[in-house]
Amino acid sequence: MSSEVIITIIVAVTVIGVVILWQGMSIAKTQMTVDQTEQYRKLAEQATSAEQKAAEEQEKIATALEDMLARLAAIEKLLSDVQ
């Protein structure tokens, strides 16, 4: 074989190797993006769930506060009636 053929084969193999590596990296990057998107989705679901729980607890606290205010008003009325 002549040196030109050998050089051509080496260049062709190198180009093919670079293209395969490039495509492999592209696939890996796409997979990482998909994984990150999935993690962000799960995080958003957790945040939404935590927000719902906080709203429920806030509602319970508001209800308890209303009950305490009603009881306090009743006690104040009772005390004013006693005087």
ABEGO torsion letter per residue (X at the ends): XBAAAAAAAAAAAAAAAAAAAAAAAAAAAAAAAAAAAAAAAAAAAAAAAAAAAAAAAAAAAAAAAAAAAAAAAAAAAAAAAAX
